[in-house]
């Protein structure tokens, strides 16, 4: 006897994953490695690469992107872009993150890589670098396409990377609505955000082939849980299941867990070329300050004293004293070389309405000598020297008491750039690491040699 199952009772394959976001420990999984249609969860990768491209200087948030006919023709959900229109990247990012706009996602991909096919290749390189081993992307938006597949585990991994790798952008995913340049758009995840305590993201997805998908993140106290569902039957049943999984996560998660942030992606050689793939397009500007001709004089701290950053303002006297000593205005205790100075740029603001600036502020860190001390600490490995130097400056401002007098040094390795504080006694290095770890900063000691 043939039984006909009504369409309303059919559903895409179900999969789920729950992790403690702090250390990545798996709390629950079901069909987590089954390759399924991700739908608009794909846009998490589109946005991750957009954040990465802005950080590296390939494009800025205020770049006016010209909308192609390909982007304008994408089916809903869409922002309503018109071919030939120009709109700032920041608004495309908002539309893709909040409204899940397909035309905005395609426009982002073409703006960064020149074509959707080239952007898909970059998406796949990034997925591989992040450890998303069972994911293949074909487009920037997630509409059903043959071979465009992912898993609950891989999408959970991506959600955790978005939270830790680009925290300055993460607030986008918790906005109930946002202005996207041409109109205000509402969040596709607003029901869960409104009804689940602590929920602050991340991304919904729906197609007929995928069902109702969601990667959700919530924080309560010191605990943060990420839950992923593929193949929900409806928005309501999907949200109910995600809430149950989040509850399970909070119930089973330990109260005190050492935060282990995921490592930032380091891109390997492209097959057959031996060349390291860093970006898909040429860098149009540099976020690092250019060296001055002659390099005879040490830069001043004028830029630092003009900043509105209260931390840098509080440190301006120390910075100026170090600069004066380096320029010979104050007799130094020991002769120092210019290489003992590390220049870094202050962070630029991200997705908020304040316009982004191309002018990096030069800050000279405190001069230091190892003084016979042979221990140090490592505060992370990064894909670029700039990112490592930025982390050194940020950490130095955070933990002044134990890091004062240490030498900041970036060490290049095959897999990235290590950020080190060197020239410390063992006890001081151990104390610095423990204090930084208490602030949820990755840190380990580096011994002599």
TAFENBEL-V791230 format. One record per residue. RES is the residue in three letters. SS is DSSP state (helix for helix, strand for strand, loop for the rest). PHI is phi in whole degrees, -180 to 180 (NA if undefined). OMEGA is omega in degrees with one decimal (* if undefined). Layout:
res/ss/phi/omega
RES/SS/PHI/OMEGA
RES/SS/PHI/OMEGA
//
This chain:
res/ss/phi/omega
UNK/loop/NA/-178.8
UNK/loop/-89/178.8
UNK/loop/-104/179.4
UNK/loop/-93/179.7
UNK/loop/-91/179.7
UNK/loop/-60/-178.8
UNK/helix/-57/-177.8
UNK/helix/-64/-178.1
UNK/helix/-94/179.3
UNK/loop/-77/178.7
UNK/loop/-153/174.5
UNK/loop/-68/178.7
UNK/loop/-54/-177.2
UNK/loop/-95/173.7
UNK/strand/-149/-178.4
UNK/strand/-151/178.5
UNK/strand/-152/175.4
UNK/strand/-133/178.1
UNK/strand/-134/168.1
UNK/strand/-81/-173.6
UNK/loop/-63/-174.6
UNK/loop/-67/-179.0
UNK/loop/-129/177.7
UNK/loop/80/-178.2
UNK/loop/-65/179.9
UNK/strand/-79/179.1
UNK/strand/-99/-178.8
UNK/strand/-156/173.3
UNK/strand/-150/175.0
UNK/strand/-149/-176.4
UNK/loop/53/-170.9
UNK/loop/-68/-179.6
UNK/loop/-107/176.7
UNK/loop/-78/-179.8
UNK/loop/-76/-177.0
UNK/strand/-132/177.3
UNK/loop/-76/-178.2
UNK/loop/-82/-175.0
UNK/helix/56/-173.2
UNK/helix/-76/168.6
UNK/helix/-60/175.1
UNK/helix/-52/-175.1
UNK/helix/-65/173.5
UNK/helix/-61/177.9
UNK/helix/-71/176.3
UNK/helix/-56/-179.1
UNK/helix/-72/178.2
UNK/helix/-58/-179.5
UNK/helix/-69/176.3
UNK/helix/-62/177.7
UNK/helix/-62/179.7
UNK/helix/-63/-178.6
UNK/helix/-65/177.1
UNK/helix/-67/-179.9
UNK/helix/-60/-176.6
UNK/helix/-87/177.8
UNK/loop/85/177.4
UNK/loop/-71/-177.0
UNK/loop/-157/178.3
UNK/loop/-115/179.0
UNK/loop/-63/-179.3
UNK/loop/-97/173.7
UNK/loop/-62/177.7
UNK/strand/-86/-176.4
UNK/strand/-86/176.5
UNK/strand/-84/-176.4
UNK/loop/-82/178.5
UNK/loop/-84/177.6
UNK/helix/-65/177.7
UNK/helix/-63/179.7
UNK/helix/-67/-176.9
UNK/helix/-65/-175.4
UNK/loop/-87/-179.5
UNK/loop/-61/179.4
UNK/loop/-73/178.0
UNK/loop/-63/3.3
UNK/loop/-72/-176.0
UNK/loop/-150/178.8
UNK/loop/-80/-177.9
UNK/loop/99/-179.4
UNK/loop/-75/-177.4
UNK/loop/-117/179.4
UNK/loop/-57/-179.0
UNK/loop/92/178.5
UNK/loop/-67/174.7
UNK/strand/-117/-177.2
UNK/strand/-147/-178.0
UNK/strand/-65/180.0
UNK/helix/-57/-177.8
UNK/helix/-57/-179.5
UNK/helix/-75/175.2
UNK/helix/-65/178.0
UNK/helix/-62/179.7
UNK/helix/-62/-178.3
UNK/helix/-65/179.8
UNK/helix/-70/-176.4
UNK/helix/-75/-172.0
UNK/helix/-94/-178.3
UNK/helix/-88/-175.6
UNK/loop/63/-175.2
UNK/loop/-76/-178.6
UNK/helix/-70/179.7
UNK/helix/-67/178.5
UNK/helix/-68/-179.8
UNK/helix/-63/178.9
UNK/helix/-64/179.1
UNK/helix/-62/177.9
UNK/helix/-62/-178.4
UNK/helix/-61/-179.5
UNK/helix/-68/179.5
UNK/helix/-64/-176.7
UNK/helix/-84/-171.6
UNK/helix/-113/177.9
UNK/loop/94/176.6
UNK/loop/-156/-179.9
UNK/helix/-68/179.3
UNK/helix/-64/178.6
UNK/helix/-65/179.0
UNK/helix/-67/177.8
UNK/helix/-61/176.9
UNK/helix/-64/177.5
UNK/helix/-67/176.8
UNK/helix/-58/-178.2
UNK/helix/-70/175.1
UNK/helix/-64/-179.6
UNK/helix/-66/178.0
UNK/helix/-58/179.1
UNK/helix/-62/-179.9
UNK/helix/-66/179.2
UNK/helix/-85/-179.0
UNK/loop/89/178.4
UNK/loop/-85/-166.2
UNK/loop/-77/-176.9
UNK/loop/-117/-178.9
UNK/loop/-116/173.3
UNK/strand/-134/179.1
UNK/loop/-103/176.4
UNK/loop/-118/-178.4
UNK/loop/-150/-174.0
UNK/loop/-92/-172.2
UNK/loop/-108/177.5
UNK/loop/102/174.8
UNK/loop/-62/-171.0
UNK/loop/-57/178.0
UNK/loop/-149/-177.3
UNK/loop/-57/178.9
UNK/loop/88/179.2
UNK/loop/-85/-170.7
UNK/strand/-139/174.9
UNK/strand/-154/-179.3
UNK/loop/-135/177.1
UNK/helix/-62/179.9
UNK/helix/-65/-177.2
UNK/helix/-65/-179.5
UNK/helix/-71/174.4
UNK/helix/-66/176.2
UNK/helix/-59/180.0
UNK/helix/-64/178.3
UNK/helix/-61/178.5
UNK/helix/-67/178.0
UNK/helix/-65/178.4
UNK/helix/-59/-178.3
UNK/helix/-65/-175.2
UNK/helix/-88/-176.3
UNK/helix/-79/-177.6
UNK/loop/-134/-178.0
UNK/loop/-63/-178.9
UNK/loop/-68/178.7
UNK/loop/-101/-168.9
UNK/helix/-61/-178.9
UNK/helix/-59/177.9
UNK/helix/-54/-170.7
UNK/helix/-75/179.4
UNK/helix/-100/-178.1
UNK/loop/-74/176.8
UNK/loop/-66/176.3
UNK/strand/-154/179.3
UNK/strand/-157/177.0
UNK/strand/-87/-176.1
UNK/loop/-112/173.7
UNK/loop/87/-178.8
UNK/loop/-110/176.3
UNK/loop/-169/175.9
UNK/strand/-87/-178.6
UNK/strand/-120/-179.1
UNK/strand/-100/-178.0
UNK/loop/-76/178.2
UNK/loop/-68/-178.7
UNK/loop/-107/-170.8
UNK/helix/-65/-179.5
UNK/helix/-68/177.8
UNK/helix/-67/179.4
UNK/helix/-60/-177.2
UNK/helix/-81/-169.5
UNK/helix/-108/-179.9
UNK/loop/-112/-176.4
UNK/loop/-64/178.0
UNK/loop/93/-178.8
UNK/strand/-68/179.3
UNK/strand/-143/177.2
UNK/strand/160/14.1
UNK/strand/-124/-170.7
UNK/strand/-150/174.5
UNK/strand/-98/174.3
UNK/strand/-161/175.7
UNK/strand/-152/162.0
UNK/strand/-144/-179.9
UNK/loop/-62/-178.8
UNK/loop/-73/-175.0
UNK/loop/-91/-168.0
UNK/strand/82/-177.4
UNK/strand/-97/-177.1
UNK/strand/-107/177.7
UNK/strand/-163/165.5
UNK/strand/-109/-175.5
UNK/strand/-119/176.9
UNK/strand/-133/179.6
UNK/strand/-145/-178.8
UNK/strand/-128/174.4
UNK/strand/-138/-176.1
UNK/loop/63/180.0
UNK/loop/-93/-175.3
UNK/strand/-101/174.9
UNK/strand/-134/-178.3
UNK/strand/-122/172.4
UNK/strand/-117/179.0
UNK/strand/-126/-179.1
UNK/strand/-126/176.1
UNK/strand/-131/170.4
UNK/strand/-112/169.8
UNK/strand/81/174.9
UNK/strand/-65/-177.2
UNK/loop/-84/179.6
UNK/loop/-161/177.0
UNK/helix/-59/-176.5
UNK/helix/-66/-178.0
UNK/helix/-70/176.4
UNK/helix/-63/-179.7
UNK/helix/-62/178.8
UNK/helix/-64/-179.4
UNK/helix/-68/178.4
UNK/helix/-62/178.3
UNK/helix/-61/178.0
UNK/helix/-64/179.8
UNK/helix/-69/176.4
UNK/helix/-63/177.1
UNK/helix/-59/177.7
UNK/helix/-60/-179.9
UNK/helix/-62/179.6
UNK/helix/-66/-179.4
UNK/helix/-70/-174.7
UNK/helix/-95/-177.2
UNK/loop/-72/176.5
UNK/loop/-71/-179.4
UNK/loop/-67/-178.2
UNK/loop/-114/-179.7
UNK/loop/-136/175.3
UNK/loop/-70/-179.0
UNK/loop/-73/174.7
UNK/loop/-121/-178.3
UNK/loop/-67/177.2
UNK/loop/-67/179.8
UNK/loop/-71/176.9
UNK/loop/-65/-176.9
UNK/loop/-67/172.8
UNK/loop/-120/-171.3
UNK/loop/-87/-179.1
UNK/loop/-86/-178.1
UNK/strand/-76/175.5
UNK/loop/-71/-174.6
UNK/loop/-52/174.4
UNK/loop/83/-176.4
UNK/loop/-111/-175.4
UNK/loop/74/-179.0
UNK/loop/-96/178.6
UNK/strand/-80/-179.7
UNK/loop/-91/179.6
UNK/loop/-104/-179.3
UNK/loop/-137/-177.5
UNK/loop/-91/-179.9
UNK/loop/-131/179.2
UNK/loop/-69/178.2
UNK/loop/-73/-176.1
UNK/loop/-89/178.1
UNK/loop/-154/-179.4
UNK/loop/-111/177.2
UNK/loop/-83/-179.5
UNK/loop/-95/178.4
UNK/loop/-66/178.5
UNK/loop/-77/178.4
UNK/loop/-68/179.0
UNK/loop/-78/179.5
UNK/loop/-59/176.6
UNK/loop/90/179.1
UNK/loop/52/-178.0
UNK/loop/-81/-178.1
UNK/loop/-100/177.2
UNK/loop/-86/-178.7
UNK/loop/-58/179.5
UNK/loop/-88/180.0
UNK/loop/-100/-178.3
UNK/helix/-57/-178.8
UNK/helix/-61/-179.3
UNK/helix/-67/-177.8
UNK/helix/-76/179.4
UNK/helix/-89/-177.2
UNK/loop/-69/174.9
UNK/loop/-93/179.5
UNK/loop/-68/-177.1
UNK/helix/-63/179.4
UNK/helix/-68/179.2
UNK/helix/-69/176.9
UNK/helix/-63/179.8
UNK/helix/-66/-177.7
UNK/helix/-97/-172.8
UNK/helix/-60/179.6
UNK/helix/-64/178.8
UNK/helix/-64/-179.1
UNK/helix/-63/-178.4
UNK/helix/-65/177.9
UNK/helix/-65/179.0
UNK/helix/-65/179.4
UNK/helix/-65/179.7
UNK/helix/-62/178.6
UNK/helix/-64/-178.8
UNK/helix/-66/-179.9
UNK/loop/-87/176.6
UNK/loop/87/179.0
UNK/loop/-73/175.9
UNK/loop/-124/-177.7
UNK/loop/-67/-178.6
UNK/loop/-75/177.8
UNK/loop/-76/179.5
UNK/loop/-140/-177.8
UNK/loop/-73/-177.6
UNK/loop/-116/176.6
UNK/loop/-95/-177.7
UNK/helix/-62/-177.4
UNK/helix/-70/177.0
UNK/helix/-77/178.0
UNK/loop/-94/176.4
UNK/loop/-118/178.5
UNK/strand/-99/177.6
UNK/strand/-143/178.8
UNK/strand/-107/175.2
UNK/loop/-73/-178.9
UNK/loop/-64/171.5
UNK/loop/-94/179.9
UNK/loop/-68/-170.3
UNK/loop/-101/-167.5
UNK/loop/-90/-179.8
UNK/loop/-66/-171.2
UNK/loop/-71/178.0
UNK/loop/-61/-177.1
UNK/loop/-61/176.1
UNK/loop/-73/-179.9
UNK/loop/-121/177.5
UNK/loop/-92/-174.9
UNK/loop/-94/177.1
UNK/loop/-72/179.5
UNK/loop/-91/-178.2
UNK/strand/-84/178.5
UNK/strand/-129/177.9
UNK/strand/-97/-179.0
UNK/loop/-78/-175.6
UNK/loop/-62/175.1
UNK/loop/-68/-178.4
UNK/loop/-151/175.2
UNK/loop/-127/-176.8
UNK/loop/-67/174.8
UNK/loop/60/178.6
UNK/loop/84/178.3
UNK/loop/-91/-169.1
UNK/loop/-118/179.2
UNK/strand/-109/177.9
UNK/strand/-160/178.2
UNK/strand/-135/175.3
UNK/strand/-112/-178.2
UNK/strand/-113/172.6
UNK/strand/136/173.8
UNK/strand/-117/-170.4
UNK/strand/-130/-176.7
UNK/loop/-76/-179.2
UNK/loop/-142/176.8
UNK/helix/-62/179.9
UNK/helix/-58/-179.0
UNK/helix/-63/179.2
UNK/helix/-67/179.5
UNK/helix/-65/178.2
UNK/helix/-64/178.4
UNK/helix/-66/178.2
UNK/helix/-61/-179.9
UNK/helix/-65/-179.9
UNK/helix/-61/-179.4
UNK/helix/-68/179.4
UNK/helix/-62/179.0
UNK/helix/-73/-179.1
UNK/helix/-77/-173.2
UNK/loop/-124/-175.5
UNK/helix/-71/-169.7
UNK/helix/-64/-177.4
UNK/helix/-96/-177.1
UNK/helix/-96/179.4
UNK/loop/-60/179.2
UNK/loop/93/178.7
UNK/loop/-81/-179.2
UNK/strand/-98/178.8
UNK/strand/-88/-175.5
UNK/strand/-145/174.9
UNK/strand/-103/-178.1
UNK/strand/-114/-179.6
UNK/strand/-82/175.7
UNK/strand/-131/-178.9
UNK/loop/-64/-175.0
UNK/loop/-108/176.8
UNK/strand/151/-178.1
UNK/strand/-120/-179.4
UNK/strand/-88/178.6
UNK/strand/-99/-174.6
UNK/strand/-119/161.6
UNK/strand/-111/-174.0
UNK/strand/-120/177.0
UNK/strand/77/-177.3
UNK/strand/-127/170.1
UNK/loop/-70/-175.5
UNK/helix/-58/-177.3
UNK/helix/-62/-179.1
UNK/helix/-69/177.7
UNK/helix/-63/179.2
UNK/helix/-64/179.2
UNK/helix/-65/-179.7
UNK/helix/-61/-179.8
UNK/helix/-63/-179.3
UNK/helix/-65/179.3
UNK/helix/-69/179.1
UNK/helix/-70/178.1
UNK/helix/-63/176.0
UNK/helix/-66/175.9
UNK/loop/-93/178.3
UNK/loop/66/174.4
UNK/loop/-104/178.0
UNK/loop/-63/-177.0
UNK/loop/-160/168.9
UNK/strand/-146/-175.8
UNK/strand/-79/176.5
UNK/strand/-118/-175.9
UNK/loop/-86/179.5
UNK/loop/-57/179.4
UNK/loop/84/*
//
